[in-house]
Amino acid sequence: MQHILKLSQEASRQVNQLYTIVTFDLAVAKKAYALVLQNLDTYGNVIVRVGSFNPLCAYMAALGKVM
């Protein structure tokens, strides 16, 4: 996880982007959130997003219960 975040930060630096935005599935995003929050001095410019797959599955499950 740390390696992926560092590679992403380096790619952002190369294109002069202030923030590094990474997208993971829910399980990996939870670990990434924890890592970023524990190391704000290193990963303070990293924005972790949850990909669209998990919210879509949750929506479909809720829709299935309604019907």
Number of C-alpha atoms within 10 A of each C-alpha: 11 11 8 11 20 15 13 17 21 14 13 16 13 9 8 9 13 11 15 20 15 17 14 16 14 16 10 13 18 14 12 23 15 10 16 19 13 12 11 11 9 14 18 13 15 22 14 18 16 16 14 12 12 13 13 11 11 11 12 12 11 11 10 9 8 7 5
